């Protein structure tokens, strides 16, 4: 298991996709959990000092935290979630 983190537009998704390609080439089937898929939407999204959505704030995570999905995957169970695209 691995994790990468950083601010918006720092290349986390690009890195994850490149890592997945390399792992597949080594016979390992990776699965990425993206924080973006757990963000609140609409009126629940916190705003920054300029009134714009603040997706970096921890409070931007919705009520469904990724840790429960990660535990289920480690235990060999399945999970489903919304895919968010920006």
C-alpha positions as CSV (number, residue, x, y, z in Angstrom):
1,X,0.0,0.0,0.0
2,X,1.2,3.5,-0.8
3,X,0.0,7.0,-0.5
4,X,0.8,10.3,-2.2
5,X,-0.3,13.7,-1.1
6,X,0.1,17.3,-2.0
7,X,-1.8,20.5,-3.0
8,X,-4.1,20.8,-5.9
9,X,-2.5,20.4,-9.3
10,X,0.7,19.0,-7.9
11,X,0.6,15.8,-10.0
12,X,-0.8,13.3,-7.6
13,X,-3.2,11.8,-10.1
14,X,-0.6,11.7,-12.9
15,X,1.9,10.0,-10.5
16,X,-0.7,7.4,-9.5
17,X,-1.6,6.6,-13.1
18,X,2.1,6.2,-14.0
19,X,2.7,4.1,-10.9
20,X,-0.3,1.9,-11.9
21,X,1.2,1.3,-15.4
22,X,4.5,0.2,-13.9
23,X,2.9,-2.1,-11.3
24,X,0.8,-3.7,-14.0
25,X,3.9,-4.3,-16.0
26,X,5.3,-6.1,-13.0
27,X,2.1,-8.3,-12.7
28,X,0.6,-6.3,-9.8
29,X,-3.0,-5.1,-10.2
30,X,-3.3,-1.8,-8.3
31,X,-6.4,0.1,-7.2
32,X,-6.3,3.8,-6.4
33,X,-8.6,5.5,-3.9
34,X,-8.7,9.2,-4.8
35,X,-9.6,11.8,-2.2
36,X,-11.7,13.6,-4.9
37,X,-14.2,10.8,-4.8
38,X,-15.0,11.5,-1.2
39,X,-15.5,15.3,-1.4
40,X,-18.7,17.0,-0.4
41,X,-20.6,18.6,-3.2
42,X,-22.8,21.6,-3.6
43,X,-23.8,23.6,-0.5
44,X,-21.8,21.2,1.7
45,X,-18.5,22.2,0.3
46,X,-16.7,24.7,2.5
47,X,-15.7,28.0,1.0
48,X,-12.3,29.8,1.2
49,X,-11.7,33.4,2.1
50,X,-12.6,34.4,-1.5
51,X,-15.9,32.5,-1.4
52,X,-14.6,29.8,-3.7
53,X,-15.0,26.0,-2.9
54,X,-12.1,24.9,-0.7
55,X,-11.4,21.3,-1.6
56,X,-8.2,21.3,0.4
57,X,-10.0,21.7,3.7
58,X,-10.4,18.5,5.7
59,X,-14.1,19.5,6.2
60,X,-14.5,19.1,2.4
61,X,-14.5,15.4,2.9
62,X,-18.1,14.1,2.9
63,X,-19.6,12.0,5.6
64,X,-18.3,8.8,4.0
65,X,-14.6,8.7,4.8
66,X,-12.1,6.7,2.7
67,X,-10.8,4.8,5.7
68,X,-13.9,2.6,5.8
69,X,-13.5,1.7,2.1
70,X,-9.8,1.0,2.6
71,X,-10.5,-1.3,5.5
72,X,-13.1,-3.2,3.4
73,X,-10.7,-3.6,0.5
74,X,-7.9,-4.8,2.8
75,X,-10.4,-7.4,4.3
76,X,-11.2,-8.6,0.7
77,X,-14.6,-7.1,0.6
78,X,-16.0,-4.9,-2.2
79,X,-17.1,-1.2,-2.1
80,X,-18.6,1.3,-4.4
81,X,-18.3,5.0,-4.6
82,X,-19.0,8.0,-6.8
83,X,-16.3,9.0,-9.3
84,X,-15.7,12.7,-9.2
85,X,-14.2,14.5,-12.2
86,X,-13.1,18.2,-12.4
